[in-house]
Amino acid sequence: VQLVESRGGLVQAGGSLRLTCAASAISNSINDMSWYRQVPGKQRELGATVIIRSGGSTNYADSVKGRFTISRDNAENTVYLQMNDLKPEDTAVYYCWLQNIWGQNYWGQGTQVTVSS
């Protein structure tokens, strides 16, 4: 399984950005999909920033609640992350992750998001 993330980018504080992650997986074989982030100089956060389960339920880290929205297109094996009202502290490398129905985990290559103040 390969995960291909869209390019991130540079955005001013208060701006918006949308990330996409497409998985080359067998249809209907994906359970959870999520986005993790790694702040410069730190390890990747242990908990997912956002997660969306196969049934559509979602969870968000407190730091992004109300600003980020995760969604998925199961037919396209794609997960989206809409980020609004971005803050400088959102600057990080964002990694897409999925777990399939066999319990296997896969990561994307990471995409840089930089928010300027």
C-alpha positions in Angstrom: 0.0 0.0 0.0 1.3 3.4 -0.9 0.1 6.7 0.5 0.6 9.8 -1.6 0.1 13.1 0.1 -0.5 16.4 -1.6 2.0 19.1 -1.3 1.6 21.3 1.7 2.7 24.9 1.6 3.3 28.2 3.1 0.3 30.1 4.4 -0.2 33.2 6.5 -1.7 32.9 10.0 -5.5 32.8 9.7 -5.3 31.2 6.3 -6.5 27.8 5.1 -5.0 24.8 3.5 -6.3 21.4 2.4 -4.2 18.3 2.4 -5.1 15.1 0.5 -3.8 11.6 0.9 -4.6 8.9 -1.6 -4.0 5.3 -0.8 -3.3 2.5 -3.3 -5.3 0.0 -1.3 -7.8 -2.6 -2.1 -11.3 -1.2 -2.0 -13.1 -1.5 1.4 -9.9 -2.7 3.1 -9.2 0.4 5.1 -10.2 0.9 8.6 -8.9 4.0 10.3 -7.2 6.9 8.6 -5.5 9.8 10.3 -3.1 12.6 10.2 -0.1 13.0 12.5 2.2 15.9 12.7 5.8 16.4 13.6 6.9 19.8 14.8 10.4 20.9 13.8 13.0 19.7 16.3 10.6 17.3 18.0 9.5 13.7 17.5 6.3 12.9 15.8 3.4 13.3 18.1 2.3 10.1 19.6 -1.4 10.7 19.2 -3.0 11.4 15.9 -3.9 15.0 15.3 -7.1 13.9 13.7 -8.6 10.5 13.0 -11.5 9.2 11.0 -12.7 5.6 11.4 -14.3 3.4 8.7 -17.7 4.2 10.0 -17.1 7.9 9.7 -16.6 8.9 13.4 -13.8 11.4 14.1 -11.6 12.6 16.9 -9.6 15.7 17.0 -6.7 16.8 19.2 -7.8 19.8 21.4 -5.3 22.0 19.6 -7.1 21.7 16.3 -10.8 21.3 17.3 -13.0 23.7 15.5 -10.3 24.6 13.0 -9.5 21.3 11.3 -11.9 18.9 9.5 -11.0 15.4 8.4 -13.1 13.6 5.8 -12.7 10.6 3.6 -13.9 9.2 0.3 -14.0 5.4 0.7 -14.6 4.8 -3.0 -11.4 6.7 -3.8 -9.4 5.5 -0.7 -8.6 9.1 0.0 -8.6 11.1 3.2 -8.7 14.9 3.4 -7.7 17.4 6.0 -9.2 20.9 5.7 -7.2 23.3 7.9 -8.7 26.7 8.7 -7.6 29.5 10.9 -4.1 28.2 10.8 -1.7 29.3 13.5 2.1 29.4 13.5 2.1 26.6 16.0 0.5 24.4 13.3 3.8 24.5 11.4 4.9 20.9 11.1 5.4 18.0 8.7 2.0 16.3 8.4 1.9 12.5 7.9 -1.0 10.5 6.6 -1.6 7.1 8.2 -3.9 4.3 7.7 -4.6 0.9 9.2 -6.2 -1.8 7.0 -8.6 -4.5 8.0 -5.7 -6.9 8.6 -4.2 -4.6 11.2 -1.3 -3.4 9.0 -0.2 0.2 9.3 1.0 2.5 6.6 2.5 6.0 6.5 2.8 8.7 3.9 6.0 10.4 3.1 5.0 13.6 5.0 4.3 17.0 3.7 5.5 20.3 5.1 3.0 22.9 6.3 4.4 26.3 7.3 2.3 29.0 8.8 3.9 32.5 9.0 2.9 35.0 11.6 
